[in-house]
């Protein structure tokens, strides 16, 4: 997603409804992966100002569900 698109989405939803965002990065790291740091910081400020943060720790559920590869020898 482009920074301008992300910013526009956040601004349009700000104080109008709930927005759920999932990420494997801390919001402070988002600026580094976006092309426009100013728009990114503004969007993050709006999100964080009235947000609830839920941190899930532990082993990845996805890793637990991935198929296990077994090696079999041909006779």
C-alpha positions in Angstrom: 0.0 0.0 0.0 1.3 3.4 -0.8 1.7 5.9 2.0 -0.8 8.4 0.5 -3.4 5.6 0.3 -2.8 4.6 3.9 -3.0 8.2 5.0 -6.2 8.8 3.1 -7.8 5.6 4.6 -6.9 6.6 8.1 -8.1 10.2 7.7 -11.4 9.1 6.3 -12.0 6.6 9.1 -10.7 8.9 11.9 -13.5 9.3 14.6 -16.0 7.8 12.2 -15.7 4.1 13.0 -13.5 1.3 14.2 -10.4 0.3 12.3 -8.5 -2.9 12.9 -4.9 -3.1 11.8 -2.7 -6.1 12.2 1.0 -6.0 11.8 4.1 -7.9 12.8 5.9 -4.6 13.3 5.6 -1.9 16.0 3.9 1.3 14.8 7.2 3.1 15.4 8.7 0.9 12.6 6.1 1.7 10.1 7.6 5.1 9.1 10.8 3.3 7.9 8.8 1.2 5.4 6.7 4.0 4.0 7.7 6.2 1.2 6.6 9.5 2.8 7.6 9.8 6.4 5.5 12.9 7.0 2.2 11.3 5.9 3.1 8.1 7.7 3.7 9.9 11.0 0.5 11.8 10.6 -1.5 8.7 10.0 0.2 6.8 12.9 -0.5 9.8 15.2 -4.2 9.6 14.4 -4.3 5.9 14.9 -2.4 5.7 18.1 -4.1 8.7 19.8 -7.3 6.7 20.4 -6.3 3.2 20.0 -6.1 0.0 22.0 -3.1 -2.2 21.4 -3.3 -5.9 21.7 0.0 -7.7 21.7 0.0 -11.4 21.1 3.1 -13.1 22.2 4.2 -16.7 21.7 4.8 -19.1 18.9 3.2 -18.4 15.6 -0.1 -20.2 15.0 0.8 -20.4 11.3 4.0 -22.2 12.1 2.1 -24.8 14.2 -0.3 -25.4 11.2 2.2 -25.7 8.4 2.6 -29.2 7.0 5.6 -31.1 8.2 7.9 -32.4 5.5 9.1 -35.9 6.0 11.8 -37.6 4.1 11.2 -41.2 3.0 13.8 -43.4 1.6 13.0 -45.4 -1.5 13.5 -49.2 -1.2 
